[in-house]
Amino acid sequence: MSLSPRLERGRVEVWRARTDLSPEALDALRGLLAPAELEQAARFLVPAKRDEFMVGRALLRGLLGAALRTEPRSVHLARGQQGKPFVRETVAGAALELNLAHSGGIVLVAVALGRLVGVDVERVRPDLEHEGLARRFFSSRESARLETLPAEDRTRAFFACWTRKEAFVKATGLGIAGGLDRFDVAFAPGEPAAVLETRPDPAEAVRWTLVDLDLGPDHAAALCYEGRGAEVCVREAGL
């Protein structure tokens, strides 16, 4: 694996990889994983989920190894209160922030210097009973907004809302347990991604930037980063 992250304070990189790799390529990635990750991969009963896990961890470790100039397998990944991985090492005096997501055969890893990041990707499923999920997990404002949209727009809008909200809670480190209904995002067709309101602290909304990631019609994806005005670059990882 040859990766060359360009880590600068005003830049956020999102690396993308597919998981439909040959058995030989997957075997090569095993050498990047720590022993505990190999054990975890072996416990997956569904091969597609196992491959997503392996590719995600290999890509994450490959990027960290390149940034820290060390062997990917030797990078020590710690976990935050909600299970978000992080490293204690710094680059050019700044914290190396990262986040990982995978779904439907695609893996995304976001990396940045000195600013928190969260990323999410979901395969768009037209068969999903999204209105009930929206009423359960979205804020009342978001759920009501979704129901006002034309029927043909609701599936895509639901996944736009879901990925934007997931990216936000992953960036903040709160996780879903922090409450998906405690903030609102823009998600209707034609509306730019944005955090509209946060509760109980309304000032928190201006601290974060939401960005849509265009991965084609079969997936929805979003990035959330701390601050404003960063250059966002999506790069393909040749595995």
Secondary structure, DSSP 8 states (H G I E B T S, - for coil): --------TTEEEEEEEES---HHHHHHHHTTS-HHHHHHHHT-SSHHHHHHHHHHHHHHHHHHHHHHTS-GGG---EE-TTS-EE-S-EETTEEEEEEEEEETTEEEEEEEESS-EEEEEEE--TTS-HHHHHHHHS-HHHHHHHHHS-HHHHHHHHHHHHHHHHHHHHHHT--GGG-GGGEEEE-STT---EEEEESS-GGGGGGEEEEE----TTEEEEEEEESS--EEEEEE---
